[in-house]
Amino acid sequence: MRLVHSAIFVGLVALVASPTLSKAVTEADLRAHIAILASDAFEGRKPGTEGEAKTVKYIAEQWARAGVKPAAADGGWFEPVPLIQRGQGRFDYSFTAKGRKLRVGSDDIVLIGKQADYMRSDLPMIFAGVGVKADGTVAADVAGKAALVLFDAENVPDKMKSPRARREALVAAGAEAVIFVGDSKGSWPSLRRLLLSRPISLESRETRAPLEGAITSEFAVGLVTAAGQDWDTLRAHAKQADFVGEALGIDANFNVKTDIYRFTSSNVIGKIPGRKKNSGALLFMGHWDHLGICAPEGAPDRICNGAVDNASGIAVMNEVAKALAQKKHDRDVYFVATTAEESGLLGAYAFAQKPVLPLDQIILALNVDTIAIAPRGSKVAIIGRGTTPLDAVVEAVAKKTGRVLEGSTDANAFMQRQDGWALMQKGVPALMVGGSFADLDLLQKFLGSDYHGPKDELKDTTELGGAAEDADLHIALGRHFADTRKYKSKKAGD
Ligand SMILES: [Zn+2]
């Protein structure tokens, strides 16, 4: 009898106490989410797969259970993100010089069109060196031409190492086709693999030439030699500071079929509605996607489970949502679980393009990514430090939760590699705050080992102490920034 009585009493106390008494997030809380999200049943959470369906359903259920309201544009949880993948189809090509057909002697060529059918004859070819000058601009007159571009040469400007950056510069300069030349003893296999990997992109934000591709250096040598030019001389010219490209006197004919697959993925979007209208909003974000089945057939473990990257971030966001939804705040608090971060922050860019609230209402976006790295007691780094006036506020809140800030701006090296970057480019104050980027040696240990491989899975040894503390810190930041008296913002009529 007494037992029953006391049980009821305890129950009542818990009921009354829960809105004000916040219990700290534990390693076990986080582990429970990660065990599901990073399980083999979720197949590595690749956008467009059964793993996506399970992932976004799990997140929406967790948020609904916490009391978060759905906040996609249609009133549901899922904001559609239209994505596209391209694969190589059948193709034909030939080259002529002065009306004479050229024999090339190599068929190491990859060609991928922007559209399913691409056909062009007599397309003039230009050798564009590495494609761009030291300042990133294009010197060669590539407009309406097929540009041959050296993929890896010592004079590629540091900022333009990625083929994507140079491709985009060349497309902006009007190139009809961008064809990289890969060193067959060096970069060719990875360049070829990259082009044939059916990369996912956000069609509404693409900068693509009508035709893109790659050839080996042997192919290039064969081609220019057949047209009476010398490849080594061309390469030597490309190293000169005043190089402006060299017309090859070659015309190309292409008939390229491209395998195009369009599908719709989702950002999961929820909201704790604030009680003060037009007082701005706080936004938490983290990517739910990972790399899916990533190892070749026959490998002992083929699934990239993405336990740290970024099941850990979603786990933290779920616990932050649970804690913050226990009471109303002044400001709206949004939660956005993004898709296709691994393909280039695509879900975040889609959100920035078509946000469910005006972006200028967001007083702060906090991204949570790769958070299960550091142990308890770690310092707190801010990615985006110095880009907003909020560092001191974050520091004060961190201090209240017993945390010390890491003073350097070293973690800013990761600024463009995380979803917040998509919002920063639109002028939204966006930070990543936490311990996993405070000790960069420890982070590098992960990046140099399990990262983006089948071994990023939940283990007994997975460090969740720092993540649990970071979850508490995010709850404290949420309470602070969602309170119009604690944090006054010039935004939205405050
Ligand atoms: Zn990743």
Boltz pocket constraint, residues with backbone or C-beta under 6 A from the ligand:
constraints:
  - pocket:
      binder: B
      contacts: [[A, 309], [A, 342], [A, 452]]
      max_distance: 6.0
